[in-house]
Amino acid sequence: MDTLITAGRVLPRPSTPVLDGAVLVRDGVLAAVGPRAEVLAQAAPGFARHDFPTGTVMAGLFNVHVHLAFDASREMLAHFLAGSPLEEARSRLTSMLRSGVTTVRDLGDRGHLGAAVRSSLDGVAAPRLLVSGPPITVPDGHCHFFGGATTSDASIRTLIDENAEAGADVIKVMASGGQITEGGADMWESQFDARQLSVIVAHAASHGLPVAAHAHGADAIEAAVEAGVSTIEHCSFLTGPRSFDRRDAVAASMAAQGISACSTSSRNWRMIVEKLGDDTAQAMYGRLPWLEEHGVRLLAGTDAGLPGSVFDDPVGALELYEWLGFGRRRILEIATEDSAAGLGLAGVTGRLEPGLAADVLVVEGDPLASLAALRNPLLVLARGLAA
């Protein structure tokens, strides 16, 4: 049965609002989008109807960097090590859908939890879920507890083969250290060189898979870009605890190759600004407008699951961009169509366009006037199924 959704405004894309518009959903796909009268004329007899005269209809949001295996508490690592029940991971995914997120990329788990979650969702309203499985790291390296430690090119290829066989959509590599792994490399220190990263990219490509590189360090970012990964996660350009080295040539190469950057910033950014002060925070987060100026595609992701990085507040994370001076239209583009393009899903979702999946978010008010409108979801559809 057809479903007609009407609203005070429809955003086929954030740059093209349609007043008094409508969206028609048929068999989980967008059948028509545009002015209300034009769309209504295409609805089959007996259609269902939802009217939101003061609301806005837009494409569902993206969160391209989460960890469903973590619970976002201060004790998240201890809880993870004690076990990661499938139902808890499913519940986290459901909370994301209810907050308006219709596409999720899980970038690290143990035992292919993400793939198991996805397999359990047949016929259930849930976000589209892309998974990486255990990330490639070094012995005792960053996130070794996921089970992805490797010691040679051969073991790297074996892990990629295993992840691909288990249904991975992307290969994750810990190109630099991180802050949640005691005894491992520091955030700005590299774990793999450009040659090793090239081995990873080439073998992932043999399975038709892109590579996402966790890279805080400036050297690690440069090596990952040289190797030709698809996305840089964090992309902090760190050279020390509070020192940064933004490299214009690296950013230019990212833009030229179509390598996207995900800030992985959650709603915790306000706490970090308060803790570090405006100057240091601007030095850290200022990489985002700098990357934008260089033409690097930005992706919306929060590292959900880490302490305080909750699963159900995408808006809190997006408000960082507004603090940095991004316009609301641009922020919505990053959270929808740009993130879709960065994940290779531009022909699937990310816009309200006939033929694309019916990943639809209806909110009260106008998010182009205030991002706070995104905190008031009235209806969320994931491939046509209501949350």
Summary of the structure (lengths in Angstrom):
residues: 387
radius of gyration: 20.5
end to end distance: 17.5
largest distance: 64.4
contacts: 1438
relative contact order: 0.17
helix: 35%
strand: 26%
